[in-house]
Amino acid sequence: MTLEDIRREIDGIDSQLLPLFLQRMKCAEKVAAVKKAKGLPVLNEGRERQILNRISAKAGIYGGEARILYANMMAMSRAVQHRLLGSGGLLRKTVEGASREAPKAGVVGCLGEKGSFSHEAMQQLYPGAKPLFFPDFPAIFAAVENGSADLGVLPVENSSAGSVAEVYDLILKYRFSILGALSLPIRHCLASAESGTEQIRMVYSHPQALRQCSGFLSRSGWETKACSSTTEAAHLAEHPGVGAVCSTCAAKEHGLSILAQDIQNVSGNRTRFIAIGKKLYLPQDADKISVCFALPHRTGTLYGALARFAAAGLNLTKIESRPIPGRNFEYDFYLDFSGNVYDAKTFDLLCALSDELPRFTFLGNYREDS
């Protein structure tokens, strides 16, 4: 047989598969009607496991591939049932009750001092707000919790140094709403009260900033030490023999000399910041959605969850896993993806997942600016 002959054979098989798939989806609609009448849940884990084990055994050397195929078909079947049954009642009420007006941003908590990158991000996101500075990330979350700050602005990931793990841990702990995001260009300098680099013995900065400038710092041979923020580093650099990796604005605020500009590893270095608050705000033109959830300890559960986003045509932009405190080797997953809850297909998916996945939280739908 030629390649064209084989392709014609495949086309013939596919022409038979599609009508059978559509017939199977029609059966899912009938199942939804029966489950609605009898008050049965959409997900029947025991039955699905039995089917997958049977199919895998029958498929021989293609058992794994057959298992994935049927797991996806059953996931799509559940999606149909969830849509027809109006699943996710709690999430639907949450979205219906969300504010359509921008949140009050009178006082916004951020890391460091005047001139920090967090301060710059806060000014861009909320130009008229009053900054309230804190020495660490937990203090910002606590301020939003107790009401001393209306909102908080925090860095979550850098294009070269990766995720800020501590912030993701706090997001999953507090589960505040995410109200906005900003991708900010980050340009670091080496600053000091000294007039030249030959007098510097120690360089301070935030751990993320040190990682972002690791190439320059390793070539220079200085000892480096982490501190709470780039602006604290600028304060420490007022002392003899000390340098700071910080912004030019922070250097000027502390009267430091700028000894080297643009010392970051990557010229296009950027950090993504988010704004958090206790009240959910859902603008009509939102373009980014954040959720978090845990997964049952079964083979393929993560793949199955992520495949649902692909089936809905949604682009995942971030996935982060963090250990659940007090549980051995169990994890919460944080996801960002492009989308809007006012799109029915997207919202139906979220409602279905909120019913199926443990510890599911809808964190927000917001605009991300650059």
Order of alpha helices (4+ residues) and beta strands (2+ residues): alpha-alpha-alpha-alpha-beta-alpha-beta-alpha-beta-beta-alpha-beta-beta-beta-alpha-alpha-beta-alpha-beta-alpha-beta-beta-beta-alpha-beta-beta-alpha-beta-beta
